[in-house]
Amino acid sequence: MTPESPNENTSKVRNDAAPWAALAVAVLLVAACFMRFGLEFIWVLAVAVIACAAAFTMHKKAVRQKTQEISESSKMHLATVEALATAIDARDQIGVGHVQRTQIYAVGLGNLLGLNENEIQALRAGALLHDIGKLAVPDHILNKPGPLTVAEMEKAKIHSSVGASILERIEFPYDVIPAVKYHHEHWNGNGYPEGLKGASIPLAARILSIADAYDALRAPRPYRPARTKSDAIKFIRSRSGSQYDPLLVETFLRNLSKFEAEIHASGLNYETDEEAKASRKREKAGSSNYVEQIKQANREVFTLYSLAREFSSSLNFQETLELFAEKVAAFVPYDSLAICLLDQTSEFGNIAYAAGLNESLFSGRTVAIGEGVTGCVLKKEKPVVNGDPALDLTFIEDESPTEYRTMAAIPLFAEERLIGSVSLYSCNLAAYGDEHIRLLETISHIAADAINVAQQHAVAENHAHTDPMTGLPNTRSLRLHFEKEVLRASRGGKRFQLLVMDLDGFKLVNDNFGHKTGDKMLRAVSSVINDQLREYDFLARYGGDEFVAIIAETEAENLTSLHERIGRAVADLKLQVEGGNYAQVGISLGSASYPDHGETLDSLIEAADKAMYIEKEANRRRVKIQKDEELAKQLGVVELEPDSYSIIENVEVEEFTNAIN
């Protein structure tokens, strides 16, 4: 301490003597009045004293009442600020307690550093309001479950400057704004918004930076789970001297147990994993807690935003259905989910995707229009809420342990056209509420358009690789599969066979019975050939009446029996036509071996074609001989000389008679 100066001592003596001088003057005045007016003055003085005392008492009471009103108003304002700060945190998916715990850490550290009352009050308010600027940050950034992009991070950074601008309009009796504006500055100058460095960062902001960061680490966020105490301490210590003031870090960590004891006494402990799960369960069930309602409302906004964004970026049909089921589960509880889509004729529906209990039993099932709850939704195009699940689940055996209590099903519309339905089944809920259905309809409205687009894309993609006539893979698909088979054969050092097949007599079917019958014949033949192949063999329509098969991991000598089986199966195929007649075709086959006859698809097809045409010529001659023999029998010729076959080829019946005579 510095010694007091003479002037200061003189001033102090004068100040101390002033009350006594005033009292002396008052006594002299009273004495003079008494001498001048006598005993009557005592009565006047008594009345004046009593009146003054009464007035003073009334004044004290008024002051006390005013002080109480100010105190209560201050408490109300503080509670309002805390509620506002908590609501802002809820928008950021932060649970109750973040601002209060941050306040305890910050104020506790400020007290240890010997800050005065105004500085402590500034810290107290700054801790409550440090994230008020997040009102200017979009929900999809605040609630993003993954890392932010550079652009998103820049947008998030504005919250500190915006928060300071908001608080500038409020006349705080202490300096709150620096703590809010600069609590993201770094000790090494790499922070924001102004890149302040070291001691140039306001002390309150440096304190708040550590308090906020530690509490944020200990609580779960949309993009990561909560950190343990030891992990949070390691993180803070690892940033000491770079992000945080090193002296403040040591003081904070050295007194952390004391701060956490105060947090425990205030009932603001961090949730365990089990408690967090219970909180989420309460949120899904619908809680009256305003924080949970705000969190759920903002999760809904973010989910719808992400739903639209993710759907718009994916055309994969299966991924779209999986995403839909995932987003529904985030808001509406279910034990089983079934997405039913109408077939192209709209005559029935198919379960295109199922999730949850009995997933395998639901998947792939056909739903008749009008049957069961889901069928009723498809027929009437209106939701059914809390219907009887048993009507939909006749395919589940009675002894199944699953007992569904209720269900809800709503139609899916895309471009104002019914495309299917989504059905939810619950074992735990007694009934689905209005809020459940509202959320389900909101999500389904966005999802239906994406499902429709993905479905159309899948159909188009399938058509690009599929022959529309037979449903077999087309030439494009054949080339893709050939490349895969080459890679597989190269890795294993094995051969595979390519089989080319061409129908015999197919033109006569078209000429005699029409092209519709010819189309039926192509479909029937493709099915017959497929039946003779193994599951992992590959059959494609190559064009016209030609087919190509890739026979995996097979040697050439093993194809003989396959040739015979396919030949017999096609020869035995009889397609009934009008008038009780039958259409029949034969088939010629030729094969080539990879890599013996070529290493490209074109070279193998060329080699197999040559073999196939040799067999086709043999088949053609055999058919001609059979016809000649039948014609000879009709004309009474018992036996023909072998040379006669070449003579009677392409000769009409009349000419044939002359030729053999």
C-alpha positions in Angstrom: 0.0 0.0 0.0 1.1 3.6 -0.7 1.2 6.0 2.3 -1.6 8.6 2.4 -0.7 12.2 1.4 -1.3 15.2 3.8 -4.1 16.5 1.6 -5.8 13.1 1.9 -5.5 13.2 5.7 -6.8 16.8 5.9 -9.8 15.8 3.7 -10.5 12.8 5.9 -10.5 14.9 9.1 -12.8 17.4 7.5 -15.2 14.7 6.4 -15.2 13.1 9.9 -15.9 16.4 11.6 -18.8 17.4 9.4 -21.6 15.5 11.2 -20.5 16.8 14.6 -20.5 20.4 13.3 -24.0 19.9 12.0 -25.2 18.5 15.3 -23.7 21.4 17.2 -25.5 23.9 15.0 -28.7 22.1 15.6 -28.3 22.2 19.4 -27.6 25.9 19.3 -30.7 26.5 17.2 -32.9 24.5 19.6 -31.4 26.4 22.6 -32.0 29.8 21.0 -35.6 28.9 20.2 -36.2 27.7 23.8 -34.8 30.9 25.2 -36.9 33.0 22.8 -40.3 31.2 23.0 -40.1 29.4 26.4 -41.8 26.1 27.4 -44.4 26.3 24.5 -41.6 25.5 22.1 -41.2 22.1 23.7 -44.7 21.1 22.5 -44.1 22.4 19.1 -40.8 20.6 18.9 -42.4 17.3 20.2 -45.0 17.5 17.5 -42.4 18.1 14.9 -40.2 15.2 16.1 -43.2 12.9 16.2 -44.2 13.9 12.7 -40.6 13.5 11.4 -40.4 10.1 13.0 -43.6 9.0 11.5 -42.5 10.3 8.1 -39.2 8.5 8.4 -40.9 5.3 9.4 -43.2 5.5 6.4 -40.2 6.3 4.2 -38.2 3.3 5.4 -41.2 1.0 4.8 -41.6 2.4 1.3 -37.9 2.0 0.6 -38.0 -1.6 2.0 -41.0 -2.4 -0.2 -39.4 -0.8 -3.3 -36.2 -2.7 -2.6 -38.2 -6.0 -2.3 -39.9 -5.2 -5.6 -36.6 -4.5 -7.3 -35.1 -7.7 -5.9 -38.1 -9.7 -7.1 -38.0 -8.0 -10.5 -34.3 -8.8 -10.7 -34.9 -12.4 -9.8 -37.7 -12.6 -12.4 -35.5 -11.0 -15.0 -32.7 -13.4 -14.2 -35.1 -16.4 -14.4 -36.3 -15.1 -17.8 -32.8 -14.8 -19.0 -32.0 -18.4 -17.8 -35.2 -19.7 -19.5 -34.3 -17.9 -22.7 -30.7 -19.3 -22.6 -31.9 -22.8 -21.9 -34.4 -22.5 -24.8 -31.6 -21.5 -27.1 -29.5 -24.4 -26.0 -32.5 -26.7 -26.5 -32.7 -25.5 -30.1 -29.0 -26.7 -30.4 -30.1 -30.1 -29.0 -28.3 -29.3 -25.6 -30.2 -30.6 -22.5 -31.1 -28.7 -19.4 -28.2 -27.6 -17.3 -25.5 -26.5 -19.8 -25.7 -22.8 -19.1 -26.1 -23.3 -15.3 -23.1 -25.6 -15.1 -21.1 -23.2 -17.4 -22.1 -20.4 -15.0 -20.9 -22.3 -11.9 -17.5 -23.1 -13.6 -17.0 -19.5 -14.8 -18.1 -17.7 -11.6 -16.1 -20.2 -9.5 -13.0 -19.5 -11.5 -13.6 -15.7 -11.4 -13.9 -15.8 -7.6 -10.6 -17.7 -7.3 -9.0 -15.0 -9.4 -10.3 -12.2 -7.1 -12.6 -10.5 -9.6 -14.8 -7.7 -8.2 -18.6 -8.0 -7.9 -19.3 -6.3 -11.2 -16.9 -8.6 -13.0 -18.5 -11.6 -11.4 -22.0 -10.4 -12.4 -20.7 -9.9 -15.9 -19.4 -13.5 -15.9 -22.7 -14.8 -14.5 -24.8 -13.1 -17.2 -22.2 -13.9 -19.9 -22.4 -17.6 -19.1 -26.1 -17.6 -19.4 -26.2 -15.6 -22.7 -22.9 -16.7 -24.5 -24.8 -18.6 -27.2 -27.7 -16.2 -27.8 -26.3 -15.5 -31.2 -27.1 -19.0 -32.3 -30.6 -17.7 -33.1 -28.9 -16.5 -36.4 -27.5 -20.0 -37.3 -29.8 -22.3 -39.3 -31.2 -25.4 -37.6 -29.7 -27.8 -40.1 -26.2 -26.6 -39.1 -26.8 -26.6 -35.4 -28.3 -30.1 -35.5 -26.1 -31.7 -38.1 -25.0 -35.1 -36.9 -21.7 -35.1 -38.7 -18.7 -32.7 -39.2 -19.5 -29.2 -40.6 -18.3 -28.2 -44.0 -16.1 -25.1 -44.3 -19.1 -23.0 -45.4 -21.2 -24.3 -42.6 -18.5 -23.6 -40.0 -18.2 -20.0 -41.2 -21.9 -19.6 -40.8 -21.8 -21.0 -37.3 -19.0 -18.6 -36.3 -21.3 -15.6 -36.6 -23.1 -16.5 -33.4 -20.6 -14.7 -31.2 -20.8 -11.4 -33.0 -24.5 -11.6 -33.4 -24.9 -12.4 -29.7 -22.8 -9.3 -28.8 -25.0 -7.2 -31.2 -28.2 -8.4 -29.5 -26.8 -7.6 -26.0 -25.7 -4.1 -27.0 -29.4 -3.1 -27.0 -29.7 -4.0 -23.3 -28.2 -1.6 -20.7 -26.5 -4.0 -18.4 -25.0 -2.4 -15.2 -21.9 -4.5 -15.9 -19.8 -5.3 -19.0 -21.3 -8.5 -20.4 -20.6 -8.0 -24.1 -16.8 -8.8 -24.2 -17.3 -12.2 -22.6 -20.0 -13.1 -25.1 -18.3 -11.7 -28.2 -14.8 -13.1 -27.6 -15.4 -16.4 -25.9 -14.2 -18.2 -29.0 -10.9 -16.4 -29.4 -7.8 -18.5 -29.0 -4.7 -17.8 -26.8 -2.6 -18.2 -30.0 -4.7 -15.8 -32.1 -6.4 -18.5 -34.3 -9.9 -18.0 -32.9 -12.8 -15.7 -34.0 -14.4 -13.2 -34.5 -11.3 -10.9 -34.5 -8.3 -13.2 -34.0 -7.3 -11.6 -30.7 -4.3 -13.1 -29.0 -3.0 -13.7 -25.5 -3.9 -11.1 -22.8 -5.6 -8.9 -25.4 -8.5 -11.3 -25.1 -10.8 -10.0 -22.2 -10.3 -12.0 -19.1 -14.0 -12.8 -18.8 -14.0 -14.3 -22.3 -10.9 -16.4 -21.5 -12.7 -17.8 -18.4 -15.9 -18.4 -20.2 -14.1 -20.2 -23.1 -12.7 -22.8 -20.7 -16.0 -23.2 -18.7 -18.1 -23.6 -21.9 -15.7 -26.0 -23.6 -15.4 -28.3 -20.6 -19.1 -28.6 -20.1 -19.8 -29.0 -23.8 -17.3 -32.0 -23.8 -19.1 -33.7 -20.9 -22.5 -33.6 -22.5 -23.7 -35.4 -25.7 -24.1 -33.4 -28.9 -25.9 -34.4 -32.2 -22.5 -35.2 -33.8 -20.9 -37.1 -30.9 -21.5 -38.9 -27.6 -20.6 -37.3 -24.2 -16.9 -37.5 -23.2 -15.8 -38.9 -19.9 -14.3 -36.6 -17.2 -10.8 -37.8 -17.8 -11.1 -37.4 -21.6 -12.5 -33.9 -21.2 -9.6 -33.0 -18.9 -7.1 -34.3 -21.4 -8.7 -32.3 -24.2 -8.6 -29.0 -22.2 -5.0 -29.7 -21.1 -3.9 -30.5 -24.6 -5.2 -27.1 -25.8 -3.5 -25.2 -23.0 -1.2 -22.5 -24.4 -2.8 -22.7 -27.9 -6.6 -22.4 -27.5 -6.8 -21.6 -23.7 -4.9 -19.3 -21.3 -2.5 -21.8 -19.6 -2.7 -20.2 -16.2 -6.5 -20.3 -16.2 -6.4 -23.9 -17.3 -4.3 -25.0 -14.4 -6.4 -23.0 -11.9 -9.6 -24.5 -13.4 -8.4 -28.1 -13.4 -6.9 -27.8 -9.9 -10.3 -26.7 -8.5 -12.5 -28.8 -10.8 -13.6 -31.1 -8.0 -14.8 -28.2 -6.0 -16.8 -26.9 -8.9 -18.4 -30.3 -9.6 -19.3 -30.6 -5.9 -21.3 -27.4 -6.3 -22.9 -28.7 -9.5 -23.9 -31.9 -7.7 -25.4 -29.9 -4.8 -27.4 -27.9 -7.4 -28.8 -31.1 -9.0 -27.2 -30.4 -12.3 -25.2 -33.7 -12.7 -24.3 -35.0 -16.1 -26.6 -37.8 -17.3 -25.4 -41.4 -17.5 -25.9 -43.3 -20.7 -29.0 -45.0 -19.2 -30.4 -41.7 -18.0 -29.9 -40.2 -21.4 -31.7 -43.1 -23.0 -34.5 -42.6 -20.6 -34.7 -38.9 -21.4 -34.9 -39.7 -25.1 -37.6 -42.2 -24.4 -39.6 -39.6 -22.5 -39.2 -37.2 -25.4 -40.5 -39.7 -27.9 -43.5 -40.4 -25.7 -44.2 -36.6 -25.5 -43.2 -34.7 -22.4 -44.5 -31.4 -21.0 -41.0 -30.2 -20.4 -40.6 -27.1 -22.6 -36.9 -27.9 -23.3 -37.7 -31.3 -24.6 -40.5 -29.9 -26.7 -38.1 -27.3 -28.3 -35.5 -30.0 -28.9 -38.0 -32.3 -30.5 -39.4 -29.4 -32.7 -36.0 -28.5 -33.9 -35.1 -32.2 -34.5 -38.2 -32.4 -36.6 -37.2 -29.4 -38.7 -33.7 -30.8 -39.1 -35.0 -34.3 -39.9 -37.3 -32.9 -42.6 -34.5 -30.8 -44.0 -32.0 -33.7 -44.1 -34.7 -36.0 -45.4 -35.3 -33.8 -48.4 -31.6 -33.3 -49.0 -30.6 -37.0 -48.6 -33.5 -38.2 -50.7 -32.6 -35.7 -53.5 -29.1 -37.0 -53.6 -29.9 -40.7 -53.8 -31.6 -42.6 -56.6 -30.9 -46.0 -55.1 -34.3 -47.6 -54.4 -33.3 -49.8 -51.5 -31.4 -47.0 -49.8 -34.4 -44.7 -50.1 -36.6 -47.2 -48.4 -34.0 -47.8 -45.6 -33.7 -44.0 -45.1 -37.4 -43.6 -44.9 -37.7 -46.3 -42.2 -34.8 -44.7 -40.3 -36.3 -41.2 -40.3 -39.7 -42.6 -39.2 -38.1 -44.4 -36.3 -36.5 -41.1 -35.1 -40.0 -39.7 -34.3 -42.7 -42.4 -34.3 -42.1 -45.6 -32.2 -42.7 -49.0 -33.8 -41.7 -52.6 -33.4 -42.3 -53.5 -37.0 -42.6 -51.4 -40.2 -43.8 -52.4 -43.6 -43.6 -50.3 -46.8 -46.1 -51.7 -49.3 -45.9 -50.5 -53.0 -48.5 -51.1 -55.7 -47.6 -53.1 -58.7 -47.7 -51.6 -62.1 -51.3 -52.7 -62.7 -52.3 -51.4 -59.2 -54.2 -54.7 -58.7 -52.2 -55.7 -55.6 -49.3 -54.5 -53.4 -45.9 -55.9 -52.5 -44.0 -55.4 -49.2 -41.0 -53.8 -50.7 -39.2 -53.1 -47.4 -39.7 -54.3 -43.8 -37.9 -53.4 -40.6 -38.0 -54.5 -37.0 -39.6 -57.6 -35.5 -40.7 -60.3 -38.0 -38.8 -58.5 -40.8 -38.3 -61.6 -42.8 -41.9 -62.6 -42.5 -43.1 -59.3 -43.8 -40.6 -58.9 -46.6 -41.8 -59.8 -50.1 -45.4 -60.6 -49.1 -48.3 -59.7 -51.5 -51.1 -57.6 -50.1 -54.5 -57.9 -51.8 -56.4 -54.6 -52.3 -59.1 -54.4 -49.6 -57.8 -57.2 -47.4 -56.5 -56.4 -43.9 -55.7 -53.0 -42.6 -53.0 -52.3 -45.1 -55.2 -53.5 -48.0 -58.0 -51.3 -46.7 -55.7 -48.3 -46.8 -54.7 -49.1 -50.4 -58.4 -49.4 -51.4 -59.8 -46.3 -49.7 -56.6 -44.2 -49.9 -57.2 -43.0 -46.3 -55.2 -43.6 -43.1 -56.3 -46.2 -40.6 -55.2 -45.4 -37.0 -55.1 -48.0 -34.2 -56.5 -50.7 -36.3 -56.4 -54.4 -35.4 -52.9 -55.8 -36.3 -54.3 -59.3 -36.4 -56.1 -58.5 -39.7 -52.7 -57.8 -41.3 -50.8 -60.6 -39.7 -52.6 -63.8 -40.6 -49.3 -65.1 -42.0 -47.7 -65.2 -38.5 -48.2 -68.5 -36.8 -50.3 -68.5 -33.6 -47.5 -69.7 -31.5 -45.4 -66.7 -32.4 -44.3 -64.8 -29.3 -44.9 -61.5 -30.9 -48.0 -59.8 -29.6 -48.8 -56.5 -31.4 -51.2 -54.2 -29.5 -51.9 -51.6 -32.2 -51.0 -50.4 -35.6 -51.3 -47.4 -37.9 -51.2 -47.3 -41.7 -51.2 -44.3 -44.0 -51.3 -44.1 -47.8 -48.3 -42.8 -49.8 -49.0 -40.4 -52.6 -46.6 -39.1 -55.3 -47.6 -36.6 -57.9 -51.2 -36.9 -56.6 -51.2 -40.7 -57.3 -51.3 -43.5 -54.8 -48.1 -45.5 -54.9 -48.5 -47.6 -51.8 -48.6 -47.4 -48.0 -46.5 -47.5 -44.8 -47.7 -49.6 -41.8 -46.4 -49.4 -38.3 -47.0 -52.1 -35.7 -46.4 -51.7 -31.9 -46.1 -54.2 -29.1 -45.7 -51.5 -26.4 -48.0 -48.6 -27.4 -51.7 -48.9 -26.4 -52.6 -46.5 -29.2 -51.0 -44.1 -31.7 -51.8 -40.5 -31.0 -52.5 -37.5 -33.2 -48.9 -36.3 -32.9 -47.6 -39.6 -34.1 -49.8 -39.6 -37.2 -48.9 -35.9 -37.9 -45.2 -36.7 -37.9 -45.7 -39.9 -39.9 -47.7 -38.1 -42.5 -45.2 -35.2 -42.7 -42.2 -37.5 -43.2 -44.2 -39.8 -45.6 -45.2 -36.8 -47.8 -41.5 -36.0 -48.5 -40.5 -39.7 -48.7 -43.2 -40.7 -51.2 -41.9 -38.5 -53.9 -38.4 -39.8 -53.4 -39.6 -43.4 -53.4 -41.5 -42.8 -56.6 -38.5 -41.3 -58.3 -36.2 -44.1 -57.0 -38.7 -46.7 -58.1 -38.9 -45.2 -61.6 -35.1 -45.0 -61.8 -34.9 -48.7 -60.7 -37.4 -49.7 -63.4 -35.5 -47.7 -66.0 -32.2 -49.1 -64.9 -33.7 -52.6 -65.0 -35.0 -52.0 -68.5 -31.5 -50.8 -69.5 -30.2 -54.3 -68.6 -33.3 -56.4 -69.3 -34.9 -57.7 -72.4 -38.6 -56.5 -72.2 -39.9 -59.4 -74.2 -38.5 -62.3 -72.1 -37.4 -60.6 -68.9 -33.9 -62.0 -69.5 -30.8 -59.9 -69.3 -30.0 -58.1 -72.5 -26.8 -57.7 -74.5 -25.6 -54.9 -72.3 -26.0 -56.9 -69.2 -24.3 -59.9 -71.0 -21.2 -57.8 -71.5 -21.1 -56.7 -67.9 -21.5 -60.2 -66.7 -18.8 -61.5 -69.1 -16.3 -59.1 -67.6 -17.1 -60.3 -64.1 -16.7 -63.9 -65.2 -13.4 -63.2 -66.8 -12.1 -61.6 -63.6 -13.3 -64.6 -61.6 -11.8 -67.1 -64.0 -8.5 -65.2 -64.1 -8.2 -65.2 -60.3 -9.0 -68.9 -60.0 -7.2 -70.1 -63.2 -10.4 -71.7 -64.4 -12.3 -71.9 -67.6 -15.9 -71.1 -68.4 -18.0 -71.9 -71.5 -20.1 -69.6 -73.7 -23.1 -71.2 -75.2 -24.9 -69.7 -78.3 -28.4 -71.0 -79.1 -30.6 -70.3 -82.1 -34.2 -71.5 -82.5 -35.0 -73.7 -85.5 -38.4 -73.1 -87.2 -39.2 -69.9 -85.3 -40.0 -68.0 -88.5 -42.7 -70.6 -89.4 -44.3 -70.0 -86.0 -44.5 -66.2 -86.7 -45.7 -66.8 -90.3 -48.4 -69.5 -89.4 -49.6 -68.3 -86.0 -48.7 -64.6 -85.8 -46.1 -62.5 -83.9 -48.0 -62.7 -80.6 -47.7 -66.4 -80.6 -44.0 -66.0 -81.5 -43.5 -63.7 -78.5 -45.1 -66.3 -76.3 -42.8 -68.9 -77.8 -39.7 -66.8 -77.0 -40.8 -66.4 -73.4 -41.6 -70.1 -73.0 -38.3 -71.2 -74.6 -36.3 -68.8 -72.3 -38.0 -70.3 -69.3 -37.3 -73.9 -70.5 -33.6 -73.1 -71.1 -33.3 -71.4 -67.7 -34.7 -74.5 -66.0 -31.8 -76.5 -67.4 -29.1 -74.2 -66.1 -27.6 -73.9 -62.6 -28.5 -70.9 -60.4 -25.1 -69.3 -60.9 -25.1 -69.7 -64.7 -26.2 -66.7 -66.8 -28.7 -66.6 -69.7 -29.3 -63.6 -71.9 -31.4 -62.9 -75.0 -28.9 -61.9 -77.6 -31.3 -60.7 -80.2 -34.2 -62.1 -82.4 -34.4 -65.8 -81.6 -30.9 -66.2 -80.3 -29.8 -66.8 -76.7 -26.4 -66.8 -75.1 -25.5 -68.5 -71.8 -22.3 -68.3 -69.7 -21.7 -71.6 -68.0 -19.4 -70.8 -65.0 -16.4 -73.0 -64.0 -17.0 -75.7 -66.5 -14.8 -77.6 -69.0 -15.9 -78.1 -72.6 -16.3 -81.8 -72.3 -18.9 -81.4 -69.6 -21.3 -79.5 -72.0 -22.5 -82.6 -73.9 -25.2 -83.5 -71.4 -26.3 -79.9 -71.1 -26.7 -79.7 -74.9 -28.8 -82.8 -75.0 -31.0 -81.6 -72.1 -31.7 -78.2 -73.6 -32.4 -79.8 -77.0 -34.9 -82.3 -75.6 -36.6 -79.7 -73.4 -37.1 -77.3 -76.3 -38.3 -80.1 -78.7 -40.8 -81.2 -76.1 -42.2 -77.7 -75.7 -45.6 -77.5 -77.4 -47.5 -74.1 -77.3 -51.2 -74.6 -77.9 -52.8 -72.2 -80.4 -56.2 -71.7 -81.8 -58.0 -74.6 -83.5 -56.3 -77.2 -81.2 -53.0 -76.9 -83.0 -49.6 -76.7 -81.4 -46.6 -74.5 -82.2 -43.2 -76.1 -81.9 -39.6 -75.1 -82.5 -36.2 -76.8 -82.3 -32.9 -75.4 -81.1 -29.3 -75.4 -82.4 -26.4 -75.0 -80.0 -22.8 -74.1 -80.3 -20.2 -73.5 -77.6 -16.8 -71.9 -77.1 -14.4 -72.1 -74.2 -12.7 -69.3 -72.4 -9.7 -68.7 -72.9 -9.1 -71.5 -75.4 -11.3 -70.0 -78.2 -10.9 -66.4 -77.4 -10.6 -63.9 -74.5 -13.2 -61.4 -75.6 -17.0 -61.7 -75.7 -17.1 -61.1 -79.5 -14.4 -63.7 -80.3 -16.1 -66.3 -78.2 -19.5 -65.6 -79.7 -18.0 -65.9 -83.2 -16.4 -69.2 -82.3 -19.6 -70.5 -80.7 -21.6 -69.2 -83.7 -19.6 -71.4 -86.1 -20.2 -74.5 -84.0 -23.8 -73.6 -83.7 -24.3 -73.2 -87.5 -22.7 -76.6 -88.2 -25.3 -78.1 -85.8 -28.0 -76.0 -87.4 -27.2 -77.3 -90.8 -27.2 -80.9 -89.5 -30.5 -80.2 -87.9 -31.9 -78.7 -91.0 -30.9 -81.7 -93.1 -32.3 -84.1 -90.5 -35.7 -82.3 -90.6 -35.7 -82.4 -94.4 -35.0 -86.1 -94.4 -37.9 -86.6 -91.9 -40.2 -84.6 -94.1 -39.1 -86.4 -97.2 -39.7 -89.8 -95.5 -43.2 -88.7 -94.4 -44.0 -87.4 -97.9 -42.7 -90.6 -99.5 -45.0 -92.7 -97.2 -48.0 -90.6 -98.2 -47.2 -91.3 -101.9 -46.7 -95.0 -101.3 -42.9 -95.1 -101.7 -41.6 -97.6 -99.4 -37.9 -96.6 -99.4 -35.8 -93.8 -100.9 -32.3 -94.1 -102.2 -29.9 -91.9 -100.2 -29.1 -89.8 -103.3 -32.7 -88.9 -103.7 -32.5 -86.6 -100.6 -30.5 -84.1 -102.6 -32.8 -84.4 -105.6 -36.1 -83.8 -103.7 -34.8 -80.9 -101.6 -37.1 -77.8 -102.1 -39.3 -79.7 -104.6 -43.1 -79.6 -104.4 -45.2 -82.7 -104.1 -46.0 -83.0 -107.8 -42.4 -82.6 -108.8 -41.4 -85.0 -106.0 -43.6 -87.7 -107.6 -42.0 -87.2 -111.0 -38.5 -87.2 -109.5 -38.8 -90.6 -107.8 -40.3 -92.2 -110.9 
